[in-house]
Amino acid sequence: MSESPSSAAPFPPAFDDAFRARLADLFAWRRDVRRFRTDPVDEAVLRTCLDWAALAPSVGNSQPWRFVRVSEPRRRASVAASFERCNAAARATYADERQALYARLKLAGLREAPVHLAVFCDSGTEAGHGLGRATMPEMLRYSVAACIHAFWLAARAHGLGVGWVSILEPAIVTQALDVPEGWDLIAYLCVGHPVEEHADPELVRHGWQERHPETARLLER
């Protein structure tokens, strides 16, 4: 049985300063991981992370996320081939020093990560009865993104790393995974134990892009 995130907590739970400090650590140490060890992920831990992720909010309580574990070598190879094509094309859009820097970046852990999860949005779901998305149908996709972030934090809390691979061809990946019609690819996640731990994001560490403190600024109107 998967552990509950609140099984030992009072009702309603009390979140004190110590908890908030640890929660801030969790947010700060949530990293986009590309460098994985190849040893397997404990199945119970993976299931717990998925259970916690399913607590994410969704428009109209539609819960449109669909997780697909990709284990078959042929399907993984199709995804890796898509990444290689897209990565080469993306590299070609840069020039000079920026292109050289791009070429040095490790942008996916597809070869090493023991767990691959493709996350889809079931755009045809009847759950939620359409509540909240008549004027913003994209809310279904946003709901899936919220679920992915919840999974990311749960994985980090259990010592796992997650890498979101976006340099892919969604139609090719969807076809390779043979999922139901109406499922739209939102994310392809590599999951496993990180090879290394760093306080700063990898793209900052390797000189691609600094963090912008002003992105947390609150605008007033």
C-alpha positions in Angstrom: 0.0 0.0 0.0 1.4 3.4 -0.9 2.1 5.7 2.0 -0.2 8.6 2.5 1.4 12.1 2.7 -0.9 12.9 5.7 -1.3 9.5 7.4 0.4 10.6 10.6 -0.8 14.3 10.6 -3.5 15.8 12.8 -6.7 17.0 11.1 -6.4 19.6 9.9 -2.6 19.4 9.7 -0.5 22.1 11.3 2.4 23.4 9.1 4.9 25.1 11.4 8.0 27.1 10.6 10.2 24.1 10.6 8.0 22.4 8.0 7.9 25.5 5.9 11.7 25.7 5.9 11.9 22.1 4.7 9.3 22.8 2.1 11.4 25.7 0.8 14.4 23.4 0.6 12.3 21.0 -1.4 11.3 23.7 -3.9 14.9 24.9 -4.1 16.4 21.5 -4.7 13.8 20.4 -7.3 16.1 20.1 -10.3 15.7 19.2 -14.0 18.0 16.2 -13.9 19.8 14.8 -17.0 22.5 12.7 -15.3 21.1 9.5 -13.9 22.5 6.3 -12.3 21.2 3.2 -14.1 20.2 1.3 -10.9 16.4 0.6 -10.7 13.8 2.7 -9.0 11.9 1.1 -6.2 8.4 0.3 -7.5 6.7 1.2 -4.2 8.4 4.6 -4.2 7.4 5.3 -7.8 3.8 4.3 -7.0 3.8 6.6 -4.0 5.1 9.5 -6.1 2.3 8.9 -8.6 -0.3 8.7 -5.8 0.9 12.1 -4.4 0.9 13.6 -7.9 -2.7 12.6 -8.4 -3.6 15.0 -5.5 -2.8 17.9 -7.8 -5.7 20.3 -8.6 -7.5 20.0 -11.9 -10.1 22.1 -13.7 -13.6 20.9 -12.7 -11.9 18.0 -10.9 -11.3 16.5 -14.4 -8.0 14.7 -13.5 -7.0 14.5 -17.2 -3.4 13.3 -16.7 -2.5 9.9 -18.1 0.9 8.4 -17.2 2.5 5.8 -19.5 5.6 3.9 -18.4 7.8 3.3 -21.5 9.9 0.2 -21.0 10.0 -1.6 -24.4 13.4 -1.0 -26.0 11.9 -0.4 -29.5 9.6 2.4 -28.2 12.4 3.9 -26.2 14.6 3.9 -29.3 11.9 5.8 -31.2 11.8 8.4 -28.6 15.6 8.7 -28.5 15.8 9.0 -32.2 13.2 11.8 -32.1 15.3 13.6 -29.6 18.5 13.3 -31.7 16.8 14.7 -34.7 15.2 17.6 -32.8 18.4 18.3 -30.9 20.5 18.6 -34.0 17.9 20.9 -35.6 17.8 23.1 -32.5 21.6 23.3 -32.3 21.6 24.5 -35.9 19.5 27.5 -35.0 22.3 29.0 -32.9 25.6 30.4 -34.1 29.2 30.8 -33.0 29.8 30.6 -29.2 26.1 30.0 -28.3 26.0 27.0 -30.7 29.2 25.6 -29.2 27.8 26.0 -25.7 24.6 24.3 -26.8 26.6 21.4 -28.1 28.3 20.9 -24.7 25.0 20.8 -22.8 23.5 17.5 -21.7 19.8 17.9 -22.4 18.4 14.5 -21.7 19.0 11.4 -19.7 17.2 9.1 -22.1 20.0 6.5 -22.3 20.7 6.2 -18.6 17.4 6.8 -16.8 15.8 3.6 -15.6 12.3 4.9 -15.8 10.7 6.8 -18.7 7.2 8.3 -18.1 5.2 9.9 -20.9 2.5 12.1 -19.5 -0.6 12.8 -21.7 -3.7 15.0 -21.4 -6.9 13.1 -22.1 -8.6 15.9 -24.1 -11.7 13.8 -24.5 -12.3 13.1 -20.9 -15.9 13.5 -19.6 -14.7 13.8 -16.0 -15.5 17.2 -14.7 -18.4 17.6 -17.1 -16.7 20.5 -18.8 -16.7 22.7 -15.7 -14.3 25.7 -15.9 -13.0 25.1 -19.4 -15.7 26.3 -21.8 -13.8 29.6 -22.2 -10.3 28.2 -21.5 -10.1 24.7 -22.8 -6.3 24.8 -22.3 -7.0 24.4 -18.6 -7.0 20.6 -19.1 -3.3 20.9 -20.2 -2.5 23.3 -17.3 -4.0 20.7 -15.0 -1.6 18.1 -16.3 1.3 20.5 -15.8 0.3 21.0 -12.2 0.2 17.2 -11.8 3.7 16.9 -13.3 5.1 19.5 -10.9 3.5 17.6 -8.0 5.1 14.4 -9.2 8.5 16.2 -9.5 8.3 17.4 -5.9 7.3 14.0 -4.6 10.1 12.3 -6.5 12.6 14.8 -5.1 11.3 14.2 -1.6 12.0 10.5 -2.1 15.6 11.1 -3.4 14.7 10.7 -7.1 15.6 13.0 -9.9 13.3 13.9 -12.8 14.2 15.4 -16.2 11.6 16.8 -18.5 12.6 16.2 -22.1 10.9 18.7 -24.4 13.2 18.4 -27.4 10.9 15.8 -29.1 8.3 15.5 -31.9 5.0 15.0 -30.0 3.3 13.3 -32.9 6.1 10.8 -33.4 6.3 10.0 -29.7 2.5 9.6 -29.5 2.5 7.2 -32.4 5.4 5.2 -31.0 3.6 4.7 -27.7 0.3 3.7 -29.3 -2.0 5.5 -26.9 -5.7 6.2 -27.3 -6.9 8.8 -29.7 -7.4 12.1 -28.1 -4.4 11.8 -25.8 -2.0 14.8 -26.2 1.6 14.5 -25.1 2.4 17.1 -22.4 5.7 15.7 -21.1 8.3 13.0 -21.4 10.0 12.4 -18.1 13.2 10.6 -17.2 13.2 9.4 -13.6 16.0 7.9 -11.6 18.6 8.5 -8.9 20.8 11.5 -9.8 24.5 11.0 -10.4 25.3 14.3 -8.7 23.7 17.0 -6.6 24.1 20.7 -7.0 22.5 23.7 -5.3 22.3 25.6 -8.7 20.4 24.6 -11.8 22.5 22.9 -14.5 21.9 25.6 -17.1 23.1 28.2 -14.7 26.1 26.2 -13.8 27.1 25.7 -17.4 26.6 29.3 -18.4 23.5 29.0 -20.5 21.1 31.2 -18.6 21.2 32.9 -15.2 18.1 33.0 -12.9 16.1 36.3 -13.0 15.1 37.3 -9.5 12.6 39.8 -11.0 10.4 36.9 -12.2 9.1 36.7 -8.6 8.1 40.3 -8.7 4.5 41.1 -8.0 3.0 43.6 -10.4 0.2 45.9 -9.2 -2.6 47.2 -11.3 
